[in-house]
Amino acid sequence: MSNQFKNQMREVMSTAHRIFALTGESWSVCVKRAWANRHVKVAMKVMVVRFSYLKTTGEVREAQGTLLDSIVPPTKGTGRKKNEDVQCYFDVEAQGWRSFRKSNLIGICHE
C-alpha cells in the first residue's frame, strides 16, 4: 500500500470516527459521509464545487465553494488551532469565507 493511500484512509477513518462520536449515526452512514467530505475537499482544491449541507439552524444550504489558489484571496493565519470537525471554503457567490460541520454535509449537487 502506498503512503498516499494510507494517509487518505487515515483521514477518512478519523473523520468517520469524529462524525460517529458527534451524531451517533450508524458506522456505515458515518463512513459514507466521511468519504463525501473527502471528495468535496479534494474537488474544491481544483475547481468550484456545488454542494449542500445542513446549517445549524436546520436550513439546507447550497453553496458554490472552492479552495483553488487562483480564486481564493490571500490570507494570513489567525493563530487558531484548526477544528477537525469543520470544513472551511471560499464561497464564490458571497466572495467570502464560510464553513460547515463535516457531520452536516449532504453531498455534491448534480445538475
C-alpha positions, 0 to 999 in steps of 0.5 A: 500500500502506498503512503498516499493511500494510507494517509487518505484512509487515515483521514477518512477513518478519523473523520468517520470516527469524529462524525460517529462520536458527534451524531451517533449515526450508524458506522456505515452512514458515518463512513459514507459521509466521511468519504463525501467530505473527502471528495468535496475537499479534494474537488474544491482544491481544483475547481468550484464545487456545488454542494449542500449541507445542513446549517445549524439552524436546520436550513439546507444550504447550497453553496458554490465553494472552492479552495483553488489558489487562483480564486481564493484571496490571500490570507494570513493565519489567525493563530487558531488551532484548526477544528477537525470537525469543520470544513472551511471554503471560499464561497464564490457567490458571497466572495467570502469565507464560510464553513460547515460541520463535516457531520452536516454535509449532504453531498455534491449537487448534480445538475 
